[in-house]
Amino acid sequence: MYHVFVYGTLKHGHGLNQVLVAGGARFVGCGYADDVRLYSWGMCPAAYREEGSRAWGEVYEVDTALLEQLDRIETSYERERTPVVIMEGEVKLNPITAWIYIGMTNPVGGHWVTDGVFRPWDED
């Protein structure tokens, strides 16, 4: 089993979350990844490495087949390992290592998500 940190359209309440549900993913919790900055084009975000930034999202436990399916969906991204801190209310749990999809191209035409929380069409 693998942990995957999702920050955009794979999160609960967004269109691609159904892929995780149908694939049998287990929700682990909400949390954040440091040194990751989100960029948004309205309905689609991407994460980029940037020291001192923080991205908020959700962690799911997935099997090999579902991870491979996510790779086929996230073709514009590169999968990397990243430490993620899971939050339970105001309590930080021990960090885990999770896969995250990082953008492979320079962001153009959208905006940086300054608070690290992706919301469709939110201009911060």
N, C-alpha and C positions, 0 to 999 in steps of 0.2 A: 504494500500500500504506500501511497505517496500523498504528501500534502501539497495543495495548490493554493496560492494566494491570488484572489481575483479582486479587481478594483473597478470594473466597469460593467459591460453588458452581460457578464456572467454572474453578477451579484443578484441576490434575492430581489425580486420585483422588476427585473430587467429581462428583456426578450430572450437572451441565450441561457438564462438560468435553467430553463427547461431541459437543456442538454445534460446538465449536472444531475437534475432530479431523475430524468429518464435513465441515466447511466448508473444510478445507485450511489451517487456521492453522499457522503455523510458530512453534514455541517459540523465544523469544529468550533468556530467562534469568530468574532469580529476582532480586528486588531490593526496593526500598522507595520509598515516596512520603512526603515530609515534609509536615507541616501537614495530615495526614489522620488521622482517628481512626475506628476500627471499632466498631460496635455490633452485638450479636448477639441474636437471638431463638431460639437453639438450633440450628436447621438453616439459618437464613438471616441473613446479615449485611448491613449497609449501611455505607457510608463517609460521613463528614461532615467538613467543613473545620474544623480546629481548630489554631491556631498552636501549635507546639512538640510536636505529636504525630507519630507515624510509623506507617504501615501497611506490612506486608510482603505480597508477593504475587508474581505471575508476569507476564511480558510476552510477548505473542504478536503476531506480524505477521499482519494480516488484510487481505482485499481489501474493496472497497466493498460487495459483496453480503453478505458475512459481517458486516460492521459494521452494515448495515441490519437483518440478522436479529437481531443482539444488541440493537439498539434496540427491536425488537418484543418481545423477551423481557424486557428491563429497563425495563418501562413505569413502575415506581415510582421510577425514578432519572433524573437529568439527566446527560447526558454532558458532561464538561469535560476540558480539556487540563491535564496536570500533569507536572512534571518527575519522572522516575524514575531512580534510580541502580541500575544492574545490578551484581550482585556475582558475582565469580568467586572462590570461596573467601573469603578475607579481603580480596581486592583489589577496590576500587571502580573501576568503569569510568566513562567519561564519561557524564554524565546524558543521557538521551534525553527527548523529549516524547512522552507517550502519552495516549490517551483513558482516562478513569476514569469509572465510574458513581457519582454522588454522590446520597445519599438526599435526597428532597424534602420529607419530613415529619419532625416532631419525633419522636425515638425514645422509645417508651414500652413498658414491659413486658418488657424484656430487661436486658442489662448491657453496659457498656463493656468492650471487649477491651483490657486494660491493656498487654499486651506487643505489640499490633499484629498478632498472628498469629491468623487465624480457624481454629478447630477446632470442628466441630459438637458441641454440647452441653457444651463446655468452659466452666466457670464461672470460669476463671482462678484 
